[in-house]
């Protein structure tokens, strides 16, 4: 009888744990309105010069590899490579349901501490890469006004492409620059071969940036209305450090460290951080729901 009671206790304990970790949060946290969205991942080299540009390429490969592992499609739709290796900036289109909700935690400043290959004295350098993850809808080049902007508010300019690219570059006006006049948001695109393709890509990025601004504004308004004191993510905030000498990756938002940097850069270590950030977000949302009920 005692053995049966112990078995039943273990079963009930496991069932309760499951309800507390999955069922209860699902009831309190409403479904994400962006759960079907794909994502645009923008990367820009920050402080550190050429080392920051090299690290940008390292992170770019991490995101592309992670997207493929999740069954998503990842395409680099814009990239500014520099002589000597590395990239000044890049935009990756990640197509797949849930891509934005999964990758949005990557927004912020990523700091790397390592000895550059060109450093003869072995001195550790600190460099940064800024990342912004934007929601991507299926719409690209609109034919009429929509809920994000009016066509009359978008200034369209065409010009000759600049940089390496063979005979096509510099000989045709295929590059496109869009400016959303009310907000000052500017998007330039020249990596595609035709003006039409660059225009479509540019509108895609413009929509993503304006949608992100709208969502950020609405979130701030909701939190202000509830007088919520929970700190939100700051895009200028250092969110993660990659320390090669200590073989460590640390996420400063939740205090999580992984003592195997290679598993992050080449394996599935990134998923551990994404899962932890997701749980952290759900816990914050549950706290908000409970505080609203008081």
N, C-alpha and C positions, 0 to 999 in steps of 0.2 A: 504493500500500500504506500509505504514511504517513497519507494522508487517511482511509482506511478505519479505521485504528487510532485516529486522533483522534476520528472519529465514534463508534466503539464505546466509547471512553473516556468521551466526554460522556454517552452513553446509560447506561452503567454507573454513572457518577457521579450522574446524576439518579435512577436507580433506587435506589441506596444511600441517597441523601438522603431519598427517600420512605419507605423502610423504617425509617430512623432516626427520622423525625419522626412517622410514623403507625403503622406495623406494630409496631415495637418497644414503644412506649408502650402500645399496646392489649394486648400480651401481658403486660406487667408490671402495668398498672393494671387491677384487676378492674372489671367493669361496675358502675355506680352502682345501689345498691338503691332510689334515689329517682328514677330516670330517667323514670318514668311519672307522677310527681306534678305536679299544678298548684301554684299558689303563692298565698299571701296576703302582700301587701306592706303593712306598717304604717308610717305616717309620722307623726312627732310634732315639732311646732315646738319648738326649743330656745331658746338664748340669742338675743337680738336683737329680741324683741317683735314688732311688726307686720311688720317686714321678714322675720323668720323665717317668719311665716305666709304672706306673699306668695311667698317662695321655695319653701315647701312645695307651693303650687299649681303653680309652675313645674315642679318635679320630678314631681308627679302627672301632668301632661300629658306629660312625657317618657316615663314608664312606660306610660301608656295608648297613646301613639303607637307605642312600640316593640313592645308586645304585638300591636297590630293589624298592624304590618309583618311580624311573625313568623307571622301567621295564627291567633293566639290570641284568645280573647274576654276583654275586660277590663271589669269592672263595679265602680264605686265603691259598696261596700255600706255604708259608714259615712263620714260627713264632718261636721265641726263648723265651719261657716263663721262668720266674725265680721263685725261691722259695719265697713264701711270696706274690705272686701276681704281675701282670704286665708282660710286654714283653720288651726284649732288642731291638728287631727289628721285622719287619714283612713285607711281600709282599702280596698285594691283587691284584688279577686278576679281572678286571672289564670288562666283555664282553658285548658289545652292541655298535651299531653305534652312533658315536658322544661322546662316553665316554671320549676319550682323549681330544678333543676340549673343553669339559665342565669342566673337572677336572684339566687341566694343570695349572690353576691359583693357585692351592693349593701348588705348588712347592715353598719351602722356609722354614724358621724357624718359628715355631709356639710356642709362649710363654704363659705359664699359670702362674697365680698368685693366689694362694689359700692356705688355711690352711690344711696341710695333716692330715689324720685321726689319725696319730701317734704323732702329735704335741700337747703336753699337755699344753703348755703355750699360745696357740692360735696365734703363730707367723706366718705371711704369708711367704710362700716360693715361689721362682721363679724357674721354670723348663722349659725346652725346648724339643721340638721334631722336628727333621728335616725331611722334606717330599720332595720326588722327584717323579714326575709323568712322566712316560715314555710312548711313543707311542707303541702300540702292534699290530703287523700284525698277520695274520692267520698262517704264516709259523712258524714252530718250529724247528725241527731237520733237517737241510739241508743234502742232499745227495751229493751236489756238491757246488762249489764256487757260491757266489751271489754278489750283488753290495755292500754289507757291509763288507764282509771278505772272505778270502780264507781259505779253510779247513786246508791247510798246516800251516797257521799262528795260529791255535788254538791248544793249548796243553791240552790234556784230561788226567785227573788223576782220578783213582777210589780208594776208601778207605772205611774203616768201619765207619758206622754212629756213632755219639757220642750223649750222652744225654739219657733222658728217652724215652722209647718206647717199652718195653717188650722184648721178646725173639729175635725178629727180629733185633733190634739194637745191634751193636757191634759183631754180629756173621756172617754177610755177608757183602761183599764189595759192598754195594748198593749206598753209597754216591759218588757224582761226583763233581769234580772241573774243571772248564774250565778257561783257561788263554789265552786271545787274546794278543799274544806276541808284536805286533807293538804298541799297546796302553797301555798295562799293565792292562787292565780291567780283573778282576777276578770274577767269579761267582761260588758259592758253593751251592749245593742242596742235601738235605738228607731226606726231609720230606716224600717223596713217598716211597713205600715199595720195589720197584724194581729198579735196576740200569738203566734199559731202561727208566722208567718213570722219574727218576731224571735227566737223560741225556737230555731228551726231554724238561723238564722244564728249565734246565740250559741254553740250547741253546735259548729257548724262551726269557729268561731274558737277555742273551748276545746280541741277536739281538735288543732288545728294548733299551738297553743302548747304543749300537753303533749307532742305528738310531737316538737317541736323541742327541748324540755327533755330528753327521753329520748335523742334522737340526740346532743345535745351531751354528755350525761353518758357515753354509751357511747364516744364518740370520746375523751373525756378519759381514761376508764379504759383504753382500748386503748393510748393513747400513754404513759400512766404505766406500764403493764405492760411496754412495750418500752423504757422509759426513754428515750423519744424527746425530744430537746431542741429540736425544730423548734417555733418560736413559732406559736401558734394565733391566730386573729383574736379581738380583744376588741371587744365591741359598744359599749363606751364610747370606742373608739379613733377618732380622726379618720382617715378613710380617703381622703377626696378633697376638694380645694379647687377652687372655681370663682371665678377671679379675672377680673372683667369688665374692669378697667382694662388688664390685660395680655393680654386675649383668650385666656386659658389655662385648661385643666382639667388638674389633676395628681392622679394616684393615688399616694398615699404608700406603699402596700404594695409596689409593684413599681417605683416611680420613673418611671412613664410619664406624659408630658405631651403634650397635644394643643393645638396653637397655633391653634385655631379653635373657640372656645367655642360659636359659633352652630351649628356642625355637630353638636355634642353635644345642644344643647337643641332643635334643630329638624330635624336630619338623622339620619345613621346613625353619628355619632361614638361613641355609647354602645357599639355592637357591637365597636369596636376594643378598648375596655377589657374587655369581657366575654370576648372571645377571648384577650386577654393574661392575664387572671386564670385562665382555664381552663388555658392552657399552663403557667402558674406552678404551679398545683395539681398537674397531671400530673407535672411535674418533681419536686415534693416527694414525691409518691407513689412515683415510681421510685426516688428516693434511699432512701425507707423500705424498699422491697422489696429493694434491694441490701444495705442495712445488716442486714436480717433474715437474708439469705443468708450473711453473713460468720460 
